[in-house]
Amino acid sequence: MAKPIKPIPNNGECERIIKSSYTGMLAMCNHEEPYAVPINHAYFEGKLYFHCGTVGRKLDMIRANSRVCYVVKQYYGDPKHHEEGVRCHGDWESVIAYGNARIIDDPDELRKAFSTFMNYYSPTYFEPGEDSIRTTRIIVVDVESMTARREIPREGFNRKTGEGKVDIDYWSWSPES
C-alpha cells in the first residue's frame, strides 16, 4: 500500500496550475445525487468565477447545497505511452479547489463579476449589455482550500518496465498564506 503524501503549502503552484487552464469540472451534490459539469472559469484573488444561464440543474444544485469542488487537470504526455501495458506514470498536473458557491443575481454585483470574468480572458473587456445582465448569472466560489499534484517522469524513465524515477509533487493552498 502506498504511503500517503503530505502536501507542502505552496499557494503559487496551486494558482499557477488553475490559471494555466480555462476549463475544469465543477462537482456538486444534493443529498445523494452527485452532479459534475465541465465549465470554463476565471480565477482571481482566491475566488473562482463561472457564468451560466438564469435557470438549470447547476443552479438548482448550488441553491440546495453550496458546497462544491472544482477540478482542473493538464496532461502533457503522449497517450501512446500507455499502450501495450506500459506503466501509468505520465506528465500531468492537477488542482482540486473546495469552497462555497453563491449565485450572483443583483445587477450591480453582476456587472462587477462580469468584469472580473471577462478581464481574465481579455484585457479589452467590454461592458455587458442589459440583455446579458438579464439572461446570465455568475457563480462565485470563495475558495477555502486547494490541493495540487504534479507527476513528471525523469529523463530515462522506462515506461514499459517502470524502472527509473518519477518526480511527484503535492501542494496545498490556503487563503491565509
LUMKE-361679 format. One record per residue (C-alpha): residue number from 0; x, y, z. Coordinates in steps of 0.02 Angstrom, whole numbers, m for minus. Example, Ala and Ser with C-alpha at 12.3 -4.5 7.8 and 13.67 -1.06 7.14 Angstrom:
BEGIN
<rec num="0" c1="615" c2="m225" c3="390"/>
<rec num="1" c1="684" c2="m53" c3="357"/>
END
This chain:
BEGIN
<rec num="0" c1="0" c2="0" c3="0"/>
<rec num="1" c1="67" c2="171" c3="m47"/>
<rec num="2" c1="114" c2="289" c3="92"/>
<rec num="3" c1="7" c2="448" c3="96"/>
<rec num="4" c1="95" c2="604" c3="35"/>
<rec num="5" c1="77" c2="758" c3="145"/>
<rec num="6" c1="52" c2="915" c3="40"/>
<rec num="7" c1="178" c2="1056" c3="55"/>
<rec num="8" c1="100" c2="1230" c3="71"/>
<rec num="9" c1="127" c2="1318" c3="m95"/>
<rec num="10" c1="m7" c2="1441" c3="m149"/>
<rec num="11" c1="95" c2="1494" c3="m301"/>
<rec num="12" c1="100" c2="1321" c3="m381"/>
<rec num="13" c1="m85" c2="1288" c3="m346"/>
<rec num="14" c1="m132" c2="1454" c3="m425"/>
<rec num="15" c1="m12" c2="1429" c3="m573"/>
<rec num="16" c1="m99" c2="1265" c3="m616"/>
<rec num="17" c1="m276" c2="1333" c3="m600"/>
<rec num="18" c1="m228" c2="1486" c3="m704"/>
<rec num="19" c1="m146" c2="1378" c3="m838"/>
<rec num="20" c1="m315" c2="1315" c3="m896"/>
<rec num="21" c1="m480" c2="1395" c3="m937"/>
<rec num="22" c1="m587" c2="1240" c3="m908"/>
<rec num="23" c1="m619" c2="1113" c3="m774"/>
<rec num="24" c1="m754" c2="1007" c3="m693"/>
<rec num="25" c1="m872" c2="1083" c3="m564"/>
<rec num="26" c1="m937" c2="949" c3="m445"/>
<rec num="27" c1="m1092" c2="972" c3="m337"/>
<rec num="28" c1="m1202" c2="860" c3="m230"/>
<rec num="29" c1="m1382" c2="872" c3="m171"/>
<rec num="30" c1="m1424" c2="738" c3="m44"/>
<rec num="31" c1="m1373" c2="576" c3="m129"/>
<rec num="32" c1="m1369" c2="648" c3="m305"/>
<rec num="33" c1="m1195" c2="698" c3="m369"/>
<rec num="34" c1="m1177" c2="808" c3="m522"/>
<rec num="35" c1="m1022" c2="866" c3="m615"/>
<rec num="36" c1="m1015" c2="981" c3="m764"/>
<rec num="37" c1="m871" c2="1039" c3="m875"/>
<rec num="38" c1="m862" c2="1228" c3="m870"/>
<rec num="39" c1="m743" c2="1372" c3="m904"/>
<rec num="40" c1="m682" c2="1478" c3="m760"/>
<rec num="41" c1="m593" c2="1635" c3="m708"/>
<rec num="42" c1="m484" c2="1636" c3="m551"/>
<rec num="43" c1="m447" c2="1798" c3="m460"/>
<rec num="44" c1="m391" c2="1833" c3="m282"/>
<rec num="45" c1="m448" c2="1669" c3="m205"/>
<rec num="46" c1="m613" c2="1660" c3="m298"/>
<rec num="47" c1="m674" c2="1558" c3="m445"/>
<rec num="48" c1="m799" c2="1636" c3="m565"/>
<rec num="49" c1="m915" c2="1541" c3="m683"/>
<rec num="50" c1="m1051" c2="1607" c3="m797"/>
<rec num="51" c1="m1213" c2="1521" c3="m841"/>
<rec num="52" c1="m1395" c2="1549" c3="m886"/>
<rec num="53" c1="m1528" c2="1600" c3="m762"/>
<rec num="54" c1="m1602" c2="1426" c3="m742"/>
<rec num="55" c1="m1534" c2="1250" c3="m743"/>
<rec num="56" c1="m1479" c2="1100" c3="m645"/>
<rec num="57" c1="m1314" c2="1179" c3="m592"/>
<rec num="58" c1="m1404" c2="1325" c3="m509"/>
<rec num="59" c1="m1532" c2="1209" c3="m429"/>
<rec num="60" c1="m1392" c2="1103" c3="m355"/>
<rec num="61" c1="m1299" c2="1254" c3="m286"/>
<rec num="62" c1="m1457" c2="1325" c3="m208"/>
<rec num="63" c1="m1487" c2="1158" c3="m121"/>
<rec num="64" c1="m1305" c2="1137" c3="m65"/>
<rec num="65" c1="m1174" c2="1273" c3="m89"/>
<rec num="66" c1="m1025" c2="1156" c3="m55"/>
<rec num="67" c1="m931" c2="1122" c3="m217"/>
<rec num="68" c1="m764" c2="1065" c3="m280"/>
<rec num="69" c1="m682" c2="1112" c3="m444"/>
<rec num="70" c1="m552" c2="1008" c3="m535"/>
<rec num="71" c1="m427" c2="1068" c3="m665"/>
<rec num="72" c1="m311" c2="942" c3="m749"/>
<rec num="73" c1="m173" c2="962" c3="m877"/>
<rec num="74" c1="m96" c2="810" c3="m963"/>
<rec num="75" c1="67" c2="842" c3="m1053"/>
<rec num="76" c1="114" c2="665" c3="m1103"/>
<rec num="77" c1="77" c2="562" c3="m1257"/>
<rec num="78" c1="m71" c2="440" c3="m1244"/>
<rec num="79" c1="35" c2="312" c3="m1340"/>
<rec num="80" c1="142" c2="296" c3="m1183"/>
<rec num="81" c1="0" c2="192" c3="m1109"/>
<rec num="82" c1="m15" c2="64" c3="m1248"/>
<rec num="83" c1="38" c2="m117" c3="m1227"/>
<rec num="84" c1="38" c2="m123" c3="m1038"/>
<rec num="85" c1="157" c2="18" c3="m1002"/>
<rec num="86" c1="165" c2="98" c3="m830"/>
<rec num="87" c1="36" c2="230" c3="m790"/>
<rec num="88" c1="153" c2="373" c3="m747"/>
<rec num="89" c1="125" c2="520" c3="m861"/>
<rec num="90" c1="168" c2="702" c3="m870"/>
<rec num="91" c1="21" c2="785" c3="m785"/>
<rec num="92" c1="m34" c2="907" c3="m651"/>
<rec num="93" c1="m200" c2="945" c3="m570"/>
<rec num="94" c1="m282" c2="1052" c3="m438"/>
<rec num="95" c1="m440" c2="1025" c3="m336"/>
<rec num="96" c1="m519" c2="1179" c3="m258"/>
<rec num="97" c1="m651" c2="1169" c3="m120"/>
<rec num="98" c1="m770" c2="1304" c3="m63"/>
<rec num="99" c1="m944" c2="1376" c3="m54"/>
<rec num="100" c1="m1032" c2="1438" c3="m210"/>
<rec num="101" c1="m1153" c2="1582" c3="m220"/>
<rec num="102" c1="m1257" c2="1641" c3="m366"/>
<rec num="103" c1="m1249" c2="1825" c3="m410"/>
<rec num="104" c1="m1419" c2="1894" c3="m458"/>
<rec num="105" c1="m1401" c2="2078" c3="m411"/>
<rec num="106" c1="m1373" c2="2179" c3="m573"/>
<rec num="107" c1="m1237" c2="2293" c3="m500"/>
<rec num="108" c1="m1141" c2="2149" c3="m421"/>
<rec num="109" c1="m1167" c2="2050" c3="m582"/>
<rec num="110" c1="m1084" c2="2188" c3="m685"/>
<rec num="111" c1="m931" c2="2186" c3="m570"/>
<rec num="112" c1="m920" c2="1997" c3="m578"/>
<rec num="113" c1="m936" c2="2002" c3="m769"/>
<rec num="114" c1="m792" c2="2124" c3="m772"/>
<rec num="115" c1="m683" c2="2007" c3="m669"/>
<rec num="116" c1="m731" c2="1857" c3="m777"/>
<rec num="117" c1="m703" c2="1944" c3="m944"/>
<rec num="118" c1="m538" c2="2026" c3="m891"/>
<rec num="119" c1="m472" c2="1853" c3="m854"/>
<rec num="120" c1="m492" c2="1811" c3="m1038"/>
<rec num="121" c1="m460" c2="1977" c3="m1121"/>
<rec num="122" c1="m378" c2="2141" c3="m1072"/>
<rec num="123" c1="m500" c2="2229" c3="m1189"/>
<rec num="124" c1="m653" c2="2194" c3="m1084"/>
<rec num="125" c1="m820" c2="2253" c3="m1149"/>
<rec num="126" c1="m963" c2="2311" c3="m1040"/>
<rec num="127" c1="m1105" c2="2183" c3="m1038"/>
<rec num="128" c1="m1269" c2="2243" c3="m1113"/>
<rec num="129" c1="m1433" c2="2238" c3="m1020"/>
<rec num="130" c1="m1479" c2="2080" c3="m1115"/>
<rec num="131" c1="m1327" c2="1991" c3="m1041"/>
<rec num="132" c1="m1370" c2="2051" c3="m866"/>
<rec num="133" c1="m1547" c2="1988" c3="m888"/>
<rec num="134" c1="m1502" c2="1817" c3="m962"/>
<rec num="135" c1="m1342" c2="1770" c3="m872"/>
<rec num="136" c1="m1286" c2="1734" c3="m694"/>
<rec num="137" c1="m1115" c2="1723" c3="m617"/>
<rec num="138" c1="m1071" c2="1590" c3="m490"/>
<rec num="139" c1="m932" c2="1639" c3="m370"/>
<rec num="140" c1="m841" c2="1511" c3="m264"/>
<rec num="141" c1="m748" c2="1576" c3="m114"/>
<rec num="142" c1="m604" c2="1452" c3="m114"/>
<rec num="143" c1="m568" c2="1382" c3="59"/>
<rec num="144" c1="m432" c2="1259" c3="12"/>
<rec num="145" c1="m343" c2="1182" c3="m136"/>
<rec num="146" c1="m229" c2="1035" c3="m164"/>
<rec num="147" c1="m120" c2="1012" c3="m317"/>
<rec num="148" c1="m18" c2="868" c3="m382"/>
<rec num="149" c1="112" c2="854" c3="m519"/>
<rec num="150" c1="191" c2="695" c3="m584"/>
<rec num="151" c1="335" c2="703" c3="m707"/>
<rec num="152" c1="443" c2="553" c3="m755"/>
<rec num="153" c1="628" c2="597" c3="m755"/>
<rec num="154" c1="742" c2="577" c3="m904"/>
<rec num="155" c1="774" c2="392" c3="m933"/>
<rec num="156" c1="613" c2="331" c3="m853"/>
<rec num="157" c1="564" c2="169" c3="m939"/>
<rec num="158" c1="376" c2="174" c3="m965"/>
<rec num="159" c1="368" c2="m10" c3="m1009"/>
<rec num="160" c1="457" c2="m78" c3="m855"/>
<rec num="161" c1="427" c2="63" c3="m733"/>
<rec num="162" c1="614" c2="75" c3="m698"/>
<rec num="163" c1="680" c2="247" c3="m660"/>
<rec num="164" c1="624" c2="396" c3="m559"/>
<rec num="165" c1="464" c2="497" c3="m562"/>
<rec num="166" c1="453" c2="666" c3="m478"/>
<rec num="167" c1="291" c2="684" c3="m381"/>
<rec num="168" c1="245" c2="850" c3="m302"/>
<rec num="169" c1="94" c2="877" c3="m190"/>
<rec num="170" c1="49" c2="1052" c3="m134"/>
<rec num="171" c1="m87" c2="1138" c3="m35"/>
<rec num="172" c1="m162" c2="1313" c3="m39"/>
<rec num="173" c1="m246" c2="1412" c3="97"/>
<rec num="174" c1="m318" c2="1588" c3="99"/>
<rec num="175" c1="m210" c2="1636" c3="247"/>
<rec num="176" c1="m46" c2="1603" c3="155"/>
END
